[in-house]
Amino acid sequence: MRRKKKHHEEHTDETWLIPYADMLTLLLALFIVMFATSNVDNQKLQRMGKEFQVIFSGGTGILEQGGSSSDPVDTQAVTEGVIEEMQMNSIKKSLEDEIQKGGYSDKVKVALNSEGLEISMQDIVLFNSGKAEVIGEVYPLLTQISGMLKNLDNSIKVVGYTDNVPIRNSEFRSNWDLSAIRAINVMSFMVDKGGLSPKNISIQAFGEEMPKFDNSTEEGRAKNRRVEIVIVRKYAKEAAVTSVTDANAANN
């Protein structure tokens, strides 16, 4: 009797499924973020945080192995970083809407960068020429800005700058003095009338030492005379956060 030949089944290598599944998980997380950023509120952000914790909690693929690196990824930090980015993007959009409504678009600019959310206000919006008292016309805008920030636990810096034209009078010995008192007065308004916690806010003053624009022109000097309100990031802007920002910008 002839023996039947045994057929050995070949098993396909399926190790590729692990990184593939991780990639699908990341895409799912990204789509959830893109959907949520259409209308962000604090409750939604809390729910999103829990969703990300669930999404990022399992598996041993690219999230934990970090590609070619052997160091594990801090998934909680990535989650919190994404949520922080969403918050800042939401506040940025709301601020830009209010700035436009108030007619300040050419004098007040909002930018999101590696340090955090930066609100740059030219001195003409806040003060009379050569003075440091905050003028009444800008009270509503500063109150609105404070209201959008007071529920955050991020550090907030109020930073004063001037142009390079020397000032010396009975009130201020130098541009450095002027920039410091202006920053203090804006900070005091945001704490006393805007409700910000004094524990989270501080001031810096640079006078003429850190110009962003050309001081040889009147237009440049006008832009250098400014106060910046900076909401400082708690989490570094990771690649995942950058991807969310870019996707959100593309959507808009």
Steps between C-alpha positions, in 0.01 A plus 500: 500500500634836402541745781324829464732793493462727795432858402659744743306823523715809485411762761519857378701737718239727658726717714422791268151510650628653825634830357209506255249479787689773687484724194125447471466588869692823447285589201187437704633726775579772247151484347347529848710810568411658165132445571521636853688819404198624306346610831720459807384547859643391833266201543581375152871537569467289814315230306764518229772451761335180619458377143868557428601320817300199383635518146861534610490259793550167321731335249872475458539658161625838384360692795701305754799415285529846350609379156875444505538632854492262795360765738128467577271787407328678789147453370346712773726794409410457132131492590523809718707673233233435237226627733705812581552565129126469443429746782746754366368469145146549627597808705699639206199479271268658759748781563540572130121524466474745791797705377340531157164599650669768708686643201846418636616259228779730377635569850448174690640170371463146633753227422558142612866406519737266682481704822123520507215733404621858446273806496696804379337840556649824368532772763256730319221255588586498871655834593527865414834603352782481756259390774448173685140516624269262314239706312130436555424424135689170518340379825239284318763324289731433795203372699406261218859376472515444876170311494632259238818434699390487862400131495844393376769388743782597262750767597428838340764765431431867430804641321569868429705637209578844354671642193854640512408867541634604844254615764595690812248702695363541850309170472748265333878491510529280191315289244563207731304672777218585260471144369500361855227731635285436192530124547417534871190709427369252240566212740324683785194566284477135396524387863288769669230542235546193280507241776830331414678323783806696619674165554512432126598840361828691494664788314818553301642823356751531217472865401662547160723193523295243307349669192306287254485770235727761345545795738624720216142552374197648677293194409761269649531707818122501543492119483790470745313705761286216625386283787488124448282264701648150474318186615792265555476137393520235771583232244750507216357523152549136403475370144154362573383842613648659189309252285172593671568871450585454134193286440279753678648786296440308178139443602446873555 
